[in-house]
Amino acid sequence: MSNDSGTPNSISGGFPLAICVIVGAIAGFLSGQPSMGLMIGAAIGIAIALTIWVVDRRRQRG
């Protein structure tokens, strides 16, 4: 899909966030702490999503 306004298309951090939550829950389940794994996975996913957002904002501004 093209963007006619001349600005670069935005990128999204939703996929890495979802994958980190799922992997964290699985890893936590395997270690006997599914809630802790879910929380750690979510924290890592949020950090990755925020990093992608910041990089995308800088890319769009110039």
Predicted model as a PDB file, atoms N, CA, C, CB and O in Angstrom, pLDDT in the B-factor column:
MODEL        1                                                                  
ATOM      1  N   MET A   1       0.842  -1.158   0.000  1.00 53.00           N  
ATOM      2  CA  MET A   1       0.000   0.000   0.000  1.00 53.00           C  
ATOM      3  C   MET A   1       0.895   1.231   0.000  1.00 53.00           C  
ATOM      4  CB  MET A   1      -0.962  -0.008   1.207  1.00 53.00           C  
ATOM      5  O   MET A   1       1.839   1.317   0.785  1.00 53.00           O  
ATOM      6  N   SER A   2       0.605   2.163  -0.861  1.00 55.00           N  
ATOM      7  CA  SER A   2       1.440   3.349  -0.953  1.00 55.00           C  
ATOM      8  C   SER A   2       0.838   4.492  -0.148  1.00 55.00           C  
ATOM      9  CB  SER A   2       1.623   3.764  -2.412  1.00 55.00           C  
ATOM     10  O   SER A   2      -0.359   4.531   0.136  1.00 55.00           O  
ATOM     11  N   ASN A   3       1.709   5.408   0.200  1.00 57.00           N  
ATOM     12  CA  ASN A   3       1.314   6.584   0.966  1.00 57.00           C  
ATOM     13  C   ASN A   3       1.521   7.791   0.068  1.00 57.00           C  
ATOM     14  CB  ASN A   3       2.132   6.713   2.306  1.00 57.00           C  
ATOM     15  O   ASN A   3       2.663   8.126  -0.249  1.00 57.00           O  
ATOM     16  N   ASP A   4       0.434   8.463  -0.356  1.00 61.00           N  
ATOM     17  CA  ASP A   4       0.513   9.557  -1.318  1.00 61.00           C  
ATOM     18  C   ASP A   4       0.948  10.883  -0.710  1.00 61.00           C  
ATOM     19  CB  ASP A   4      -0.807   9.731  -1.977  1.00 61.00           C  
ATOM     20  O   ASP A   4       1.231  11.822  -1.454  1.00 61.00           O  
ATOM     21  N   SER A   5       1.010  10.995   0.601  1.00 64.00           N  
ATOM     22  CA  SER A   5       1.329  12.273   1.223  1.00 64.00           C  
ATOM     23  C   SER A   5       2.825  12.592   1.213  1.00 64.00           C  
ATOM     24  CB  SER A   5       0.825  12.283   2.637  1.00 64.00           C  
ATOM     25  O   SER A   5       3.214  13.703   1.571  1.00 64.00           O  
ATOM     26  N   GLY A   6       3.660  11.651   0.814  1.00 62.00           N  
ATOM     27  CA  GLY A   6       5.091  11.900   0.756  1.00 62.00           C  
ATOM     28  C   GLY A   6       5.829  11.560   2.032  1.00 62.00           C  
ATOM     29  O   GLY A   6       7.059  11.608   2.057  1.00 62.00           O  
ATOM     30  N   THR A   7       5.115  11.218   3.092  1.00 65.00           N  
ATOM     31  CA  THR A   7       5.768  10.834   4.340  1.00 65.00           C  
ATOM     32  C   THR A   7       5.924   9.319   4.387  1.00 65.00           C  
ATOM     33  CB  THR A   7       4.963  11.340   5.565  1.00 65.00           C  
ATOM     34  O   THR A   7       5.101   8.599   3.821  1.00 65.00           O  
ATOM     35  N   PRO A   8       6.959   8.827   5.048  1.00 67.00           N  
ATOM     36  CA  PRO A   8       7.149   7.378   5.112  1.00 67.00           C  
ATOM     37  C   PRO A   8       6.038   6.712   5.929  1.00 67.00           C  
ATOM     38  CB  PRO A   8       8.522   7.046   5.717  1.00 67.00           C  
ATOM     39  O   PRO A   8       5.479   7.319   6.843  1.00 67.00           O  
ATOM     40  N   ASN A   9       5.729   5.466   5.591  1.00 72.00           N  
ATOM     41  CA  ASN A   9       4.704   4.717   6.314  1.00 72.00           C  
ATOM     42  C   ASN A   9       5.171   4.416   7.729  1.00 72.00           C  
ATOM     43  CB  ASN A   9       4.360   3.414   5.577  1.00 72.00           C  
ATOM     44  O   ASN A   9       6.362   4.214   7.970  1.00 72.00           O  
ATOM     45  N   SER A  10       4.229   4.386   8.660  1.00 70.00           N  
ATOM     46  CA  SER A  10       4.536   4.061  10.049  1.00 70.00           C  
ATOM     47  C   SER A  10       4.781   2.564  10.199  1.00 70.00           C  
ATOM     48  CB  SER A  10       3.395   4.515  10.979  1.00 70.00           C  
ATOM     49  O   SER A  10       4.279   1.754   9.420  1.00 70.00           O  
ATOM     50  N   ILE A  11       5.555   2.220  11.205  1.00 74.00           N  
ATOM     51  CA  ILE A  11       5.753   0.815  11.541  1.00 74.00           C  
ATOM     52  C   ILE A  11       5.112   0.563  12.894  1.00 74.00           C  
ATOM     53  CB  ILE A  11       7.270   0.435  11.554  1.00 74.00           C  
ATOM     54  O   ILE A  11       4.835   1.506  13.635  1.00 74.00           O  
ATOM     55  N   SER A  12       4.873  -0.694  13.222  1.00 81.00           N  
ATOM     56  CA  SER A  12       4.133  -1.015  14.428  1.00 81.00           C  
ATOM     57  C   SER A  12       4.904  -1.962  15.315  1.00 81.00           C  
ATOM     58  CB  SER A  12       2.795  -1.609  14.080  1.00 81.00           C  
ATOM     59  O   SER A  12       5.674  -2.791  14.830  1.00 81.00           O  
ATOM     60  N   GLY A  13       4.697  -1.841  16.627  1.00 84.00           N  
ATOM     61  CA  GLY A  13       5.365  -2.703  17.585  1.00 84.00           C  
ATOM     62  C   GLY A  13       4.438  -3.734  18.204  1.00 84.00           C  
ATOM     63  O   GLY A  13       4.812  -4.387  19.178  1.00 84.00           O  
ATOM     64  N   GLY A  14       3.242  -3.895  17.664  1.00 89.00           N  
ATOM     65  CA  GLY A  14       2.275  -4.822  18.226  1.00 89.00           C  
ATOM     66  C   GLY A  14       2.685  -6.276  18.113  1.00 89.00           C  
ATOM     67  O   GLY A  14       2.455  -7.057  19.036  1.00 89.00           O  
ATOM     68  N   PHE A  15       3.280  -6.646  17.011  1.00 92.00           N  
ATOM     69  CA  PHE A  15       3.686  -8.041  16.823  1.00 92.00           C  
ATOM     70  C   PHE A  15       4.767  -8.454  17.814  1.00 92.00           C  
ATOM     71  CB  PHE A  15       4.182  -8.258  15.400  1.00 92.00           C  
ATOM     72  O   PHE A  15       4.621  -9.491  18.460  1.00 92.00           O  
ATOM     73  N   PRO A  16       5.853  -7.683  17.963  1.00 93.00           N  
ATOM     74  CA  PRO A  16       6.847  -8.074  18.966  1.00 93.00           C  
ATOM     75  C   PRO A  16       6.265  -8.120  20.388  1.00 93.00           C  
ATOM     76  CB  PRO A  16       8.023  -7.107  18.927  1.00 93.00           C  
ATOM     77  O   PRO A  16       6.659  -8.964  21.193  1.00 93.00           O  
ATOM     78  N   LEU A  17       5.341  -7.225  20.688  1.00 94.00           N  
ATOM     79  CA  LEU A  17       4.703  -7.230  22.005  1.00 94.00           C  
ATOM     80  C   LEU A  17       3.937  -8.530  22.219  1.00 94.00           C  
ATOM     81  CB  LEU A  17       3.758  -6.022  22.157  1.00 94.00           C  
ATOM     82  O   LEU A  17       4.079  -9.168  23.262  1.00 94.00           O  
ATOM     83  N   ALA A  18       3.133  -8.923  21.248  1.00 95.00           N  
ATOM     84  CA  ALA A  18       2.345 -10.153  21.371  1.00 95.00           C  
ATOM     85  C   ALA A  18       3.241 -11.387  21.481  1.00 95.00           C  
ATOM     86  CB  ALA A  18       1.402 -10.298  20.173  1.00 95.00           C  
ATOM     87  O   ALA A  18       2.984 -12.275  22.294  1.00 95.00           O  
ATOM     88  N   ILE A  19       4.284 -11.438  20.667  1.00 96.00           N  
ATOM     89  CA  ILE A  19       5.185 -12.592  20.699  1.00 96.00           C  
ATOM     90  C   ILE A  19       5.888 -12.684  22.050  1.00 96.00           C  
ATOM     91  CB  ILE A  19       6.223 -12.502  19.563  1.00 96.00           C  
ATOM     92  O   ILE A  19       6.016 -13.776  22.604  1.00 96.00           O  
ATOM     93  N   CYS A  20       6.341 -11.563  22.583  1.00 96.00           N  
ATOM     94  CA  CYS A  20       7.031 -11.577  23.879  1.00 96.00           C  
ATOM     95  C   CYS A  20       6.108 -12.040  25.001  1.00 96.00           C  
ATOM     96  CB  CYS A  20       7.582 -10.185  24.202  1.00 96.00           C  
ATOM     97  O   CYS A  20       6.541 -12.772  25.892  1.00 96.00           O  
ATOM     98  N   VAL A  21       4.851 -11.626  24.971  1.00 96.00           N  
ATOM     99  CA  VAL A  21       3.904 -12.053  25.998  1.00 96.00           C  
ATOM    100  C   VAL A  21       3.675 -13.567  25.907  1.00 96.00           C  
ATOM    101  CB  VAL A  21       2.560 -11.291  25.853  1.00 96.00           C  
ATOM    102  O   VAL A  21       3.673 -14.258  26.926  1.00 96.00           O  
ATOM    103  N   ILE A  22       3.486 -14.073  24.703  1.00 96.00           N  
ATOM    104  CA  ILE A  22       3.249 -15.509  24.525  1.00 96.00           C  
ATOM    105  C   ILE A  22       4.475 -16.316  24.924  1.00 96.00           C  
ATOM    106  CB  ILE A  22       2.869 -15.817  23.070  1.00 96.00           C  
ATOM    107  O   ILE A  22       4.359 -17.300  25.655  1.00 96.00           O  
ATOM    108  N   VAL A  23       5.643 -15.912  24.455  1.00 97.00           N  
ATOM    109  CA  VAL A  23       6.875 -16.636  24.788  1.00 97.00           C  
ATOM    110  C   VAL A  23       7.144 -16.564  26.285  1.00 97.00           C  
ATOM    111  CB  VAL A  23       8.075 -16.064  24.002  1.00 97.00           C  
ATOM    112  O   VAL A  23       7.578 -17.548  26.884  1.00 97.00           O  
ATOM    113  N   GLY A  24       6.893 -15.414  26.893  1.00 96.00           N  
ATOM    114  CA  GLY A  24       7.079 -15.273  28.334  1.00 96.00           C  
ATOM    115  C   GLY A  24       6.164 -16.192  29.123  1.00 96.00           C  
ATOM    116  O   GLY A  24       6.586 -16.803  30.106  1.00 96.00           O  
ATOM    117  N   ALA A  25       4.910 -16.292  28.694  1.00 96.00           N  
ATOM    118  CA  ALA A  25       3.970 -17.177  29.377  1.00 96.00           C  
ATOM    119  C   ALA A  25       4.384 -18.635  29.243  1.00 96.00           C  
ATOM    120  CB  ALA A  25       2.564 -16.983  28.825  1.00 96.00           C  
ATOM    121  O   ALA A  25       4.292 -19.399  30.204  1.00 96.00           O  
ATOM    122  N   ILE A  26       4.837 -19.020  28.064  1.00 97.00           N  
ATOM    123  CA  ILE A  26       5.283 -20.401  27.855  1.00 97.00           C  
ATOM    124  C   ILE A  26       6.533 -20.691  28.684  1.00 97.00           C  
ATOM    125  CB  ILE A  26       5.564 -20.661  26.358  1.00 97.00           C  
ATOM    126  O   ILE A  26       6.623 -21.727  29.344  1.00 97.00           O  
ATOM    127  N   ALA A  27       7.484 -19.778  28.646  1.00 97.00           N  
ATOM    128  CA  ALA A  27       8.711 -19.980  29.427  1.00 97.00           C  
ATOM    129  C   ALA A  27       8.399 -20.023  30.922  1.00 97.00           C  
ATOM    130  CB  ALA A  27       9.733 -18.860  29.130  1.00 97.00           C  
ATOM    131  O   ALA A  27       8.977 -20.822  31.658  1.00 97.00           O  
ATOM    132  N   GLY A  28       7.493 -19.170  31.362  1.00 96.00           N  
ATOM    133  CA  GLY A  28       7.094 -19.183  32.763  1.00 96.00           C  
ATOM    134  C   GLY A  28       6.394 -20.474  33.143  1.00 96.00           C  
ATOM    135  O   GLY A  28       6.620 -21.010  34.228  1.00 96.00           O  
ATOM    136  N   PHE A  29       5.548 -20.973  32.259  1.00 96.00           N  
ATOM    137  CA  PHE A  29       4.868 -22.241  32.508  1.00 96.00           C  
ATOM    138  C   PHE A  29       5.871 -23.382  32.650  1.00 96.00           C  
ATOM    139  CB  PHE A  29       3.880 -22.545  31.379  1.00 96.00           C  
ATOM    140  O   PHE A  29       5.744 -24.231  33.532  1.00 96.00           O  
ATOM    141  N   LEU A  30       6.864 -23.386  31.770  1.00 97.00           N  
ATOM    142  CA  LEU A  30       7.877 -24.450  31.817  1.00 97.00           C  
ATOM    143  C   LEU A  30       8.734 -24.376  33.076  1.00 97.00           C  
ATOM    144  CB  LEU A  30       8.772 -24.374  30.589  1.00 97.00           C  
ATOM    145  O   LEU A  30       9.255 -25.392  33.537  1.00 97.00           O  
ATOM    146  N   SER A  31       8.881 -23.178  33.630  1.00 96.00           N  
ATOM    147  CA  SER A  31       9.671 -23.037  34.856  1.00 96.00           C  
ATOM    148  C   SER A  31       8.812 -23.044  36.119  1.00 96.00           C  
ATOM    149  CB  SER A  31      10.476 -21.756  34.801  1.00 96.00           C  
ATOM    150  O   SER A  31       9.331 -22.894  37.225  1.00 96.00           O  
ATOM    151  N   GLY A  32       7.491 -23.220  35.956  1.00 96.00           N  
ATOM    152  CA  GLY A  32       6.615 -23.289  37.107  1.00 96.00           C  
ATOM    153  C   GLY A  32       6.082 -21.951  37.588  1.00 96.00           C  
ATOM    154  O   GLY A  32       5.439 -21.893  38.635  1.00 96.00           O  
ATOM    155  N   GLN A  33       6.332 -20.878  36.855  1.00 95.00           N  
ATOM    156  CA  GLN A  33       5.876 -19.533  37.233  1.00 95.00           C  
ATOM    157  C   GLN A  33       5.231 -18.831  36.025  1.00 95.00           C  
ATOM    158  CB  GLN A  33       7.067 -18.687  37.780  1.00 95.00           C  
ATOM    159  O   GLN A  33       5.801 -17.874  35.501  1.00 95.00           O  
ATOM    160  N   PRO A  34       4.057 -19.287  35.579  1.00 93.00           N  
ATOM    161  CA  PRO A  34       3.469 -18.704  34.371  1.00 93.00           C  
ATOM    162  C   PRO A  34       3.126 -17.220  34.500  1.00 93.00           C  
ATOM    163  CB  PRO A  34       2.232 -19.462  34.007  1.00 93.00           C  
ATOM    164  O   PRO A  34       3.277 -16.465  33.539  1.00 93.00           O  
ATOM    165  N   SER A  35       2.663 -16.795  35.683  1.00 95.00           N  
ATOM    166  CA  SER A  35       2.326 -15.372  35.857  1.00 95.00           C  
ATOM    167  C   SER A  35       3.575 -14.493  35.774  1.00 95.00           C  
ATOM    168  CB  SER A  35       1.617 -15.150  37.209  1.00 95.00           C  
ATOM    169  O   SER A  35       3.555 -13.428  35.158  1.00 95.00           O  
ATOM    170  N   MET A  36       4.646 -14.946  36.392  1.00 96.00           N  
ATOM    171  CA  MET A  36       5.897 -14.182  36.343  1.00 96.00           C  
ATOM    172  C   MET A  36       6.432 -14.124  34.910  1.00 96.00           C  
ATOM    173  CB  MET A  36       6.954 -14.808  37.286  1.00 96.00           C  
ATOM    174  O   MET A  36       6.915 -13.083  34.464  1.00 96.00           O  
ATOM    175  N   GLY A  37       6.344 -15.238  34.199  1.00 96.00           N  
ATOM    176  CA  GLY A  37       6.784 -15.253  32.807  1.00 96.00           C  
ATOM    177  C   GLY A  37       5.965 -14.319  31.948  1.00 96.00           C  
ATOM    178  O   GLY A  37       6.506 -13.633  31.080  1.00 96.00           O  
ATOM    179  N   LEU A  38       4.655 -14.286  32.182  1.00 95.00           N  
ATOM    180  CA  LEU A  38       3.780 -13.387  31.444  1.00 95.00           C  
ATOM    181  C   LEU A  38       4.152 -11.936  31.710  1.00 95.00           C  
ATOM    182  CB  LEU A  38       2.318 -13.636  31.817  1.00 95.00           C  
ATOM    183  O   LEU A  38       4.219 -11.130  30.782  1.00 95.00           O  
ATOM    184  N   MET A  39       4.394 -11.601  32.969  1.00 97.00           N  
ATOM    185  CA  MET A  39       4.749 -10.223  33.322  1.00 97.00           C  
ATOM    186  C   MET A  39       6.099  -9.813  32.729  1.00 97.00           C  
ATOM    187  CB  MET A  39       4.780 -10.062  34.842  1.00 97.00           C  
ATOM    188  O   MET A  39       6.242  -8.706  32.211  1.00 97.00           O  
ATOM    189  N   ILE A  40       7.074 -10.697  32.806  1.00 97.00           N  
ATOM    190  CA  ILE A  40       8.392 -10.393  32.243  1.00 97.00           C  
ATOM    191  C   ILE A  40       8.300 -10.267  30.725  1.00 97.00           C  
ATOM    192  CB  ILE A  40       9.418 -11.484  32.630  1.00 97.00           C  
ATOM    193  O   ILE A  40       8.888  -9.359  30.138  1.00 97.00           O  
ATOM    194  N   GLY A  41       7.560 -11.179  30.089  1.00 97.00           N  
ATOM    195  CA  GLY A  41       7.369 -11.103  28.641  1.00 97.00           C  
ATOM    196  C   GLY A  41       6.683  -9.815  28.234  1.00 97.00           C  
ATOM    197  O   GLY A  41       7.063  -9.193  27.242  1.00 97.00           O  
ATOM    198  N   ALA A  42       5.667  -9.405  29.001  1.00 97.00           N  
ATOM    199  CA  ALA A  42       4.968  -8.158  28.703  1.00 97.00           C  
ATOM    200  C   ALA A  42       5.898  -6.952  28.859  1.00 97.00           C  
ATOM    201  CB  ALA A  42       3.745  -8.003  29.616  1.00 97.00           C  
ATOM    202  O   ALA A  42       5.869  -6.035  28.039  1.00 97.00           O  
ATOM    203  N   ALA A  43       6.718  -6.954  29.907  1.00 97.00           N  
ATOM    204  CA  ALA A  43       7.652  -5.838  30.121  1.00 97.00           C  
ATOM    205  C   ALA A  43       8.661  -5.737  28.977  1.00 97.00           C  
ATOM    206  CB  ALA A  43       8.393  -6.007  31.461  1.00 97.00           C  
ATOM    207  O   ALA A  43       8.950  -4.644  28.491  1.00 97.00           O  
ATOM    208  N   ILE A  44       9.187  -6.871  28.558  1.00 97.00           N  
ATOM    209  CA  ILE A  44      10.141  -6.870  27.440  1.00 97.00           C  
ATOM    210  C   ILE A  44       9.445  -6.429  26.160  1.00 97.00           C  
ATOM    211  CB  ILE A  44      10.773  -8.273  27.252  1.00 97.00           C  
ATOM    212  O   ILE A  44       9.996  -5.637  25.395  1.00 97.00           O  
ATOM    213  N   GLY A  45       8.237  -6.935  25.922  1.00 96.00           N  
ATOM    214  CA  GLY A  45       7.483  -6.551  24.728  1.00 96.00           C  
ATOM    215  C   GLY A  45       7.155  -5.069  24.701  1.00 96.00           C  
ATOM    216  O   GLY A  45       7.238  -4.432  23.651  1.00 96.00           O  
ATOM    217  N   ILE A  46       6.782  -4.515  25.849  1.00 96.00           N  
ATOM    218  CA  ILE A  46       6.493  -3.083  25.920  1.00 96.00           C  
ATOM    219  C   ILE A  46       7.747  -2.269  25.633  1.00 96.00           C  
ATOM    220  CB  ILE A  46       5.924  -2.714  27.299  1.00 96.00           C  
ATOM    221  O   ILE A  46       7.686  -1.259  24.933  1.00 96.00           O  
ATOM    222  N   ALA A  47       8.881  -2.702  26.167  1.00 97.00           N  
ATOM    223  CA  ALA A  47      10.139  -1.992  25.909  1.00 97.00           C  
ATOM    224  C   ALA A  47      10.482  -2.016  24.412  1.00 97.00           C  
ATOM    225  CB  ALA A  47      11.291  -2.622  26.731  1.00 97.00           C  
ATOM    226  O   ALA A  47      10.915  -1.007  23.855  1.00 97.00           O  
ATOM    227  N   ILE A  48      10.287  -3.160  23.774  1.00 95.00           N  
ATOM    228  CA  ILE A  48      10.560  -3.264  22.333  1.00 95.00           C  
ATOM    229  C   ILE A  48       9.591  -2.384  21.546  1.00 95.00           C  
ATOM    230  CB  ILE A  48      10.454  -4.737  21.859  1.00 95.00           C  
ATOM    231  O   ILE A  48      10.004  -1.671  20.632  1.00 95.00           O  
ATOM    232  N   ALA A  49       8.302  -2.432  21.898  1.00 94.00           N  
ATOM    233  CA  ALA A  49       7.302  -1.619  21.196  1.00 94.00           C  
ATOM    234  C   ALA A  49       7.585  -0.123  21.351  1.00 94.00           C  
ATOM    235  CB  ALA A  49       5.896  -1.940  21.718  1.00 94.00           C  
ATOM    236  O   ALA A  49       7.448   0.634  20.391  1.00 94.00           O  
ATOM    237  N   LEU A  50       7.976   0.303  22.546  1.00 95.00           N  
ATOM    238  CA  LEU A  50       8.304   1.714  22.753  1.00 95.00           C  
ATOM    239  C   LEU A  50       9.545   2.121  21.964  1.00 95.00           C  
ATOM    240  CB  LEU A  50       8.518   1.995  24.240  1.00 95.00           C  
ATOM    241  O   LEU A  50       9.608   3.226  21.426  1.00 95.00           O  
ATOM    242  N   THR A  51      10.526   1.229  21.895  1.00 94.00           N  
ATOM    243  CA  THR A  51      11.725   1.511  21.103  1.00 94.00           C  
ATOM    244  C   THR A  51      11.372   1.665  19.629  1.00 94.00           C  
ATOM    245  CB  THR A  51      12.769   0.394  21.284  1.00 94.00           C  
ATOM    246  O   THR A  51      11.856   2.580  18.961  1.00 94.00           O  
ATOM    247  N   ILE A  52      10.531   0.773  19.124  1.00 93.00           N  
ATOM    248  CA  ILE A  52      10.102   0.873  17.722  1.00 93.00           C  
ATOM    249  C   ILE A  52       9.352   2.181  17.495  1.00 93.00           C  
ATOM    250  CB  ILE A  52       9.209  -0.335  17.331  1.00 93.00           C  
ATOM    251  O   ILE A  52       9.546   2.842  16.475  1.00 93.00           O  
ATOM    252  N   TRP A  53       8.501   2.551  18.437  1.00 91.00           N  
ATOM    253  CA  TRP A  53       7.737   3.786  18.304  1.00 91.00           C  
ATOM    254  C   TRP A  53       8.649   5.012  18.263  1.00 91.00           C  
ATOM    255  CB  TRP A  53       6.745   3.914  19.452  1.00 91.00           C  
ATOM    256  O   TRP A  53       8.452   5.906  17.440  1.00 91.00           O  
ATOM    257  N   VAL A  54       9.643   5.054  19.144  1.00 92.00           N  
ATOM    258  CA  VAL A  54      10.571   6.192  19.192  1.00 92.00           C  
ATOM    259  C   VAL A  54      11.379   6.271  17.898  1.00 92.00           C  
ATOM    260  CB  VAL A  54      11.522   6.073  20.410  1.00 92.00           C  
ATOM    261  O   VAL A  54      11.543   7.353  17.334  1.00 92.00           O  
ATOM    262  N   VAL A  55      11.876   5.145  17.435  1.00 91.00           N  
ATOM    263  CA  VAL A  55      12.656   5.124  16.191  1.00 91.00           C  
ATOM    264  C   VAL A  55      11.780   5.575  15.020  1.00 91.00           C  
ATOM    265  CB  VAL A  55      13.231   3.702  15.923  1.00 91.00           C  
ATOM    266  O   VAL A  55      12.238   6.329  14.162  1.00 91.00           O  
ATOM    267  N   ASP A  56      10.530   5.122  14.980  1.00 88.00           N  
ATOM    268  CA  ASP A  56       9.623   5.508  13.905  1.00 88.00           C  
ATOM    269  C   ASP A  56       9.320   6.998  13.941  1.00 88.00           C  
ATOM    270  CB  ASP A  56       8.331   4.714  13.993  1.00 88.00           C  
ATOM    271  O   ASP A  56       9.257   7.645  12.895  1.00 88.00           O  
ATOM    272  N   ARG A  57       9.133   7.546  15.137  1.00 88.00           N  
ATOM    273  CA  ARG A  57       8.870   8.987  15.249  1.00 88.00           C  
ATOM    274  C   ARG A  57      10.056   9.810  14.739  1.00 88.00           C  
ATOM    275  CB  ARG A  57       8.561   9.362  16.710  1.00 88.00           C  
ATOM    276  O   ARG A  57       9.881  10.810  14.043  1.00 88.00           O  
ATOM    277  N   ARG A  58      11.260   9.370  15.098  1.00 88.00           N  
ATOM    278  CA  ARG A  58      12.450  10.091  14.612  1.00 88.00           C  
ATOM    279  C   ARG A  58      12.591   9.957  13.104  1.00 88.00           C  
ATOM    280  CB  ARG A  58      13.723   9.568  15.305  1.00 88.00           C  
ATOM    281  O   ARG A  58      13.009  10.902  12.435  1.00 88.00           O  
ATOM    282  N   ARG A  59      12.252   8.807  12.568  1.00 84.00           N  
ATOM    283  CA  ARG A  59      12.360   8.573  11.121  1.00 84.00           C  
ATOM    284  C   ARG A  59      11.359   9.459  10.367  1.00 84.00           C  
ATOM    285  CB  ARG A  59      12.112   7.069  10.788  1.00 84.00           C  
ATOM    286  O   ARG A  59      11.677   9.971   9.294  1.00 84.00           O  
ATOM    287  N   GLN A  60      10.167   9.640  10.914  1.00 80.00           N  
ATOM    288  CA  GLN A  60       9.157  10.448  10.242  1.00 80.00           C  
ATOM    289  C   GLN A  60       9.453  11.935  10.312  1.00 80.00           C  
ATOM    290  CB  GLN A  60       7.808  10.177  10.837  1.00 80.00           C  
ATOM    291  O   GLN A  60       9.069  12.687   9.415  1.00 80.00           O  
ATOM    292  N   ARG A  61      10.128  12.367  11.363  1.00 81.00           N  
ATOM    293  CA  ARG A  61      10.412  13.805  11.512  1.00 81.00           C  
ATOM    294  C   ARG A  61      11.563  14.267  10.631  1.00 81.00           C  
ATOM    295  CB  ARG A  61      10.728  14.127  12.962  1.00 81.00           C  
ATOM    296  O   ARG A  61      11.679  15.455  10.330  1.00 81.00           O  
ATOM    297  N   GLY A  62      12.380  13.372  10.233  1.00 69.00           N  
ATOM    298  CA  GLY A  62      13.447  13.836   9.361  1.00 69.00           C  
ATOM    299  C   GLY A  62      14.661  13.107   9.539  1.00 69.00           C  
ATOM    300  O   GLY A  62      15.653  13.389   8.868  1.00 69.00           O  
TER     301      GLY A  62                                                      
ENDMDL                                                                          
END                                                                             
